[in-house]
Amino acid sequence: MRASDASAYRGRYAPSPTGPLHAGSLLAALGSWVMSRQARGNWAVRIEDVDRLREVAGAAQGQLATLQAFGLRHDGPVLVQSTRDARYAAVVDALLARGHAFVCHCSRADLAATNGRHLGVCRASGTRPDPAIRLRVEPGTTIEFVDAIRGPQTQCVDVEVGDFVLRRADGFWAYQLAVVVDDGDQGITDVVRGADLLDSTARQILLQRILGLPTPRYAHLPLLLDGDGRKLSKSELALPVDARDPMPTLHVVWHALGQAGIDADTPSEFLEHATAHFDIARVPTHDIAIAASHNTAATRDA
């Protein structure tokens, strides 16, 4: 089985500039890139710096340089979320005007009785100088979709999530809003990303439907975990990949994607083979533990 052969395929990779890329980052990038190339589609890169409190100076430039060193070249200009405040504001204003969104003064304490979920009405004990804006999730809102790797998915958004934030109380745009608007504006047809975002997908599909945007196909790749079961990005094992010696990491993440071994000495040779032979049916539906030595050694046998 191969990745989608749709002629209009447009994929993307969207790192947050919170530090250098690690092996888990490269797994997501490689999976997204190879599925785009196998479908003879385009591959966009987007810098998701909407949360500017977490941004690390110079991280975005370093991430882009690392992708280049690994041979993962993108098509077209890089979209940067921090340049798109006016676009996000226009979308939220339209949602407010149509009654799909509302201003919310609730604090975490106000939401404690509902386990942090906002259910229908603002329960704020007082007003806030910069309130959040939430999407109104109607009772009985259930989203179903089929993930290309993890199969059928169902989420009762009103029960499991509730009214979710579009603009945070600190004034920053929420991830769920920015990613939906950006995917729509960039014409993204296929979202290939880590399984930590699988739970967000139903919210994004709901917002796409309200905004009249097409829904991409989704494929959620396994996460790399340390020996304690923590996602690599939250682990001390998340060492930056070595852009001067990309081959070990390429072999590690290819193996983690469940693919057969590749005999190649350069990134270009590796990626040519990967594009020809990637099989989505082999991608694990579970997360993968990885050794601390992932930056320095890897087997070429799968």
N, C-alpha and C positions, 0 to 999 in steps of 0.2 A: 504494500500500500504506500502511495506517495502523498506528499502534501497536495493541497488543492491546485488544480491546473487552470483555475479561472484566469482568463486573459487579462482581466482588470485587477488582478491581485495587487494590493498595496498594504504592506506591513509596516511596522515601526518598532523602534526600541526607544524607551523613554526613561533614562536614568535620572535620579535625583542627585544634585551636586553636593552630597554630604560627605564625600571622601573619595579616595581612589577606588577603582574597580577591583573587586576580588573574584575568586573563582565562581561564586554564585552569580555574580553580575555577568560574567562571561558566558555562563551556561545559558542564561536568558537571552543574551545578545546573539550567541551562535545559533540557538534554536530558532529565534525570530528571523535572523538573516538567511539561514539555509532554507527555511520554508518559503521565504520570499523568492530566493533565487531559483529554487527548484520549480516554482510555479511561473518562472519568467516574469516576475513582478518587480515592483519598486520597493525599496526599503528606506524609510525615513528615520531620522533621529530627532528626538525632541528632548530638550532639557527641562525637566519638571522641577523648577525652582519656585513654585508657587508658595511654599513654606520657607520664607526667607530667613526665619529664625534658625533653621537647621543648616543653611547653606554654608559651605566651607570655601573661603576665598581661593580661587584658582582650580577648584575641583572640576568644574565643567570642562575647562581647557585640557586638564590632565586626562579626563575620561575620553574626550574626543581623540586625543593623541594615542591613547592606548588602543582604542578601536582600530585606528589606522595601522598601528604596529601589528595587530593581529590579522590584518587583511580584511576587516569588516568595514568596507567602504559604503557610505550611504549615498542616496540619490537626492539631489536638490538641497536647498538651504536648510540649516538646522533651525527648528522653531524653538523659541525660548519663551516660557510661560510668563516670565516677569515683564515682558513687553506687551502683554495682552489684557491689561486691566480694563481698558475701555470696552473690549469685546465681551468679557465676562460680565461687566456691569450692565451692558445692554441686554444680555440674556436674562439676568436676574430681574431687571426692571420689567421686562416683558412678562416674566412668570408672576411677579407681584401684581401687575395690572390685570392679569387673567385669573387671579385667585388661586394659582397653583403653588404659590409660595407665600410666606407670611413672616413678619418680624417676630422674633422670640427673645424675651428677656430672661428666660430660665437659666439658672445656674446649675451646677452639678448637684448642689444640695436640694434644689427644687425637684430634680429628677430622681432623687434617691429612691422614692417610693415606687418607681416603675423600673428600677434597675438600670437607670441611665437612658431609657428609651423615652422619646417624646411621643405622646399619644394624643393627637388631635387638637388639643387646646393648650395654650400657654399657661403654665402653673406658677409663673414667677411671683415671688413674694414682694418684688419691687422692680423698678425700672433700672436699666443699665445704660450708661452713656453711649455705648457702642454695641447694641444688641446683635445677636446672630440673625441670619435669615435661613429659614428651613423650607424644604419642599414638603408640601402637604401630601401625605400618603393616605389614600382613601381606605376605609375598612374593606377587607377581603381582597387586597391587592396581592396576587400571587403571580410570580414570574417563573416561567419554565424555559429552559434552553438546553441545547445539547453541546457539551464541551467536546472538542475533537479528540481529547485524550482521556478525560475523566467521565465521559458519557452524560446521560440525562441528569439535569440539575433542577431542583425546585426550591424556591424560597418564598415564604409568606412574609412579604416585606413589612406589612403593617404590624405583624406580631413579632417578628424576629429583629426588626430594625427600628421601625417607627418613622416619624418625620425626621428626615436627615438634613444635615447642615449643608448649605450652599455657600454662605459666607460666614466665617467664624467671628466670634465676639472680639477677637483681636484685630479684625479688619482684613485678614487674609482670606483669599478665596479657597474654598474647600477642594480637595483633590477630586471628589466625585463630580463636581461641576466642571472643573478645568479639563479633566480627561475626556469627558463626553463632548464638550464644545470643540476641543482640539481634534479629536478623532473625526468628528463630523466635518470640520473645516478642512482637514487634510485629506479627506476622502479615504480614510482607512477602512479596508474591507476585512482584514484579518488581524486580530489581536493575539499575539503569542507572548506569554509572560509567565512569571512565577506563580505557583499555586497559592501563595499567600494572598493573592488578590482575587482568588476564586469567589470568596464571600462578597466582594464588592460588585460583582458582575450584575447581579439582579438589580441593584440600585441604579447602575449605569444604564441598563436596558430600559428600566422604567423611565428614567429621565430622557433617554433618546426618544421614546414613544411620545412623551408629553411635548417635546420640542419638534416632533415631526422629522427626526433624523433616522437614517437607516441604521440597523443594528449589524455590526460586524460579526463574523464568525470568531469564536473564541477557542483557544487551546492553552491550557495551563500546565506548564512544565514542572517537574519535580524540583523541590528546594534542596540545597546542599545543607546538611546539618553537621554539627560537631559531635563529639562522643557523648555529650550530655543531652543531645536532642535539640539543641538550640539552632535556630536559623543562623547561617554563617555570618550574615551581616551584623548579628548581635553578639558574635563570639570573638574571643581573643584569637581564634584561628583564622579570622578573616584578614589574612595578610594581603597586601596589594599584589596583584599579579605582576610578573616581571616582563615588561614590554620589550626588554632587550633579548629575551629568550622565550618567545610565546609558545613553542611547541609542547613543552610539558603540560601546560595548562590546557591547551587545545585537546590533547589526548585524554586528560582527566575528565573534562566536561563532556566530551564525545562519548566516553565510556559511561558516564553518569546518565546520558540520554539513552542508554540501552543499545547503542549502535555497534556494529561490527568494527573491529580494529582497522586502522588506516596506516599503510606504510608510506609515509611522506616525510620529507626533510625540511620543507619550507611551508609557511602559511598558505601560499598560493596553491601549492600542490595539494595540501591537506583540504583546502576549501573546495577545490575542483572535484576531488573525490567525494567529499561530503555532500556536495550538491547532487552528484549523480546517484548516490547510494542511500541518502537519508530515508528512513522508513518510520513514519509516525506510529505505526502499530507496535514498534519495539520500545517506545518511550514508556518508562515506568509510570504507574499511577500512584506510586508512593514516593516519599522523600528519601534522600540518599545520604548516608553518613559518609564523611570524607576524612581522610587522615590529615594530620597537621603538616605533613610534608608535601602537600599538593602543589606548592609553588616550586619545588625543586626536583621532583621526580614523578614519573608516571609510566604506567605500562602501556604498550601499544597493542596489547592483546585484549580482546573483548570476549 
